Amino acid sequence: MLLPYGNANFADLRRGGYAYADKTGFIPHLESAEKGRRYLVFLRPRRMGKTLLLSMLEHYYDLLAAPHFDELFGGLAIASAPTAERGRYAVLRLEMSGLPTDQGVDQLRAVFHSRLYNAVMEFLDRYRALLPEVAAAFDAGLSMDDPASLMDRFLQAMRRSRHPLYLFVDEYDNFTNDLIARGDHTTYHDLVHASGFVREFYKTVKEGAARGTIPRIFLTGVLPVTLDDLTSGFNITSNISLHKDFNALAGFTTEDVQRLVTGVLADGGYTLDPARVEEDLRLYYNGYLFSQDATERLFNPDMVLYFLKELQPPSRYPKELLDINVRTDYGRIQRLLFTPQGEVRETVLASFQTVITEGWIDAEPASSFPLDRAHEGGYFVSLLYYLGLLTHQWEGDWLRLGIPNYAIRLLYWEAIARLLHDLQHVEVDIAHVRTAQRAMAQRGEIAPFLEMVFTRVVRKLSNRDLIRLDEKTMKVVLLSYLSLSEVFFAWSEVELAFGYSDLVLVPSRSQPAAQVGFVIELKYLKSGASEGEVITRLDEADAQLQRYLADPKLAAILPPKGWKAVSVAFVATEACWLRELGGTAQRLGE
């Protein structure tokens, strides 16, 4: 099976025999005239398959691709009943990713104009034979006017054509994401307010739609911020991002993943059980629900393809769960916690800590919000949702936003480690972290890791840094440094024997030398607690551990060298006590 990792060109995938998750069945719904679906905005997190979706739609509606319909769409859902609008548009596609935002408005305008100019020139080259009247209007060349003027000139020429125009814009809000991360409200205001060139450009597009020159528009992006601030100049769109009909318009379904896993493992040389691989992928990368009324949870396609690409016969998992590209994309979360002056955003940090410690937060995503409110508590949570760091989650009949999967938890934990570094200049050598965790996984020695985290991190904490010191905070600190070396899969609050274990560390399948697993119960005591009080709490923890170890769930995932049960007690930031089940308590870091 050929995996299309990094390839978002629909024609390449179909002609090259690559695996393709069929999204063509959504086309009739996207066209729905009775629901007014003509100018659409579709928002999804990065690397969820938006660009490939756009490429598929481009090939479906492009009049030049019409003769190749059977070649490109044969065997797909739309092939048996194509819509009347198939192959009847001239297509203009604009790619807005990677626009520079740190060199001033003038440079951004120049690059924006250059992208538009190149797209129009490519359009003229492709359609010259079919649209000679449009090409003739530009025979003298394209002047380097501002983007709105250039677009207006192009649309005037298109009005003399008998062919309608379908406008696709990929990552229409790309510059917005960077400006939010940098807290650059001034530049953003200059772009989308008053006579900003971005507003003027979309105002021209709106006028083209009103005149019938652009009967259809499809925009993709990540955030609804730009959409909100462009409303008065571009208030014709339908945002379908939260609609249940389009929950699975991007992303892999369970059926898609099953087909991929079966195909990859069938290529030979693998001893892995497909059902186990599918279950692991569900834990790592599944969980996205983009409408509160939808039921099917989705996988991040980039992460799944990365995993399968890195899978090695006969049974070796990738060394890291997260593709470096995903880590880079989501790394901007750290910058959201600080002002441009380096001050901590307290309300943002409070929301962030709730998500980290609880795994969820009571909130619903806003359909749109202005940039100047993006760092407020409720809107910041919406920001995390649109970035793919939270998703819809149900608790009984109550809706909330929760962390979708284990891979995203890793990103949160890594962000906390960076936050500790930035706030208190905590320095922990990653090589030491790896060495300590390998000692845990190979020989069951947990004391070096706990002592390192306690002496180099916990002792530097203050109430202001992480708002409050308690058992959950200590757990988050441990998880943050466990995430820096993917020796273990760390699970928090695992339901075992009518209780919830604080931490269960399962040796990673990507690390053959990892043989020992851990079940850890944490206790937190206030400053000044006596040794006797500590021993009492450790006794409580031991009783819990004995119940947990008897649970069949742990027996089902028994590591090669079994489980090691450990009780850990923190006395504020003053002391850390460790006791293996049945052993003697020892105070670390003295």
Secondary structure, 3 states (H helix, E strand, C coil): CECCCCCCCHHHHHHHCECCCCCHHHHHHHHCCCCCCCEEEEECCCCCCHHHHHHHHHHHHECCCHHHHHHHHCCCHHHHCCCCCCCCEEEEEEECCCCCCCCCHHHHHHHHHHHHHHHHHHHHHHHCCCCHHHHHCCCCCCCCCCHHHHHHHHHHHHCCCCCCEEEEEECCCHHHHHHHHHCCHHHHHHHHCCCCHHHHHHHHHHHHHHCCCCCEEEEEECCCHHHHHCHHHCCCCEECCCCHHHCCCCCECHHHHHHHHHHHHHCCCCCCCHHHHHHHHHHHHCCECCCCCCCCCEECHHHHHHHHHHCECCCECCCCCCCHHHHHHHCCHHHHCECCCCCECHHHHHHHHHHHHHCEECCCCCCCCCHHHCCCHHHHHHHHHHCCCCEEEEECCEEEEECCCHHHHHHHHHHHHHHHHHHHCCCCCHHHHHHHHHHHHHHCCCHHHHHHHHHHCHHHCCCCCCCCCCHHHHHHHHHHHHCCCCCEEEEEEEEECCEEEEEEEEECCCCCCCCCEEEEEEEEECCCCCHHHHHHHHHHHHHHHHHHHCCHHHHHCCCCCCEEEEEEEEECCCEEEEEECCCCCEEECC
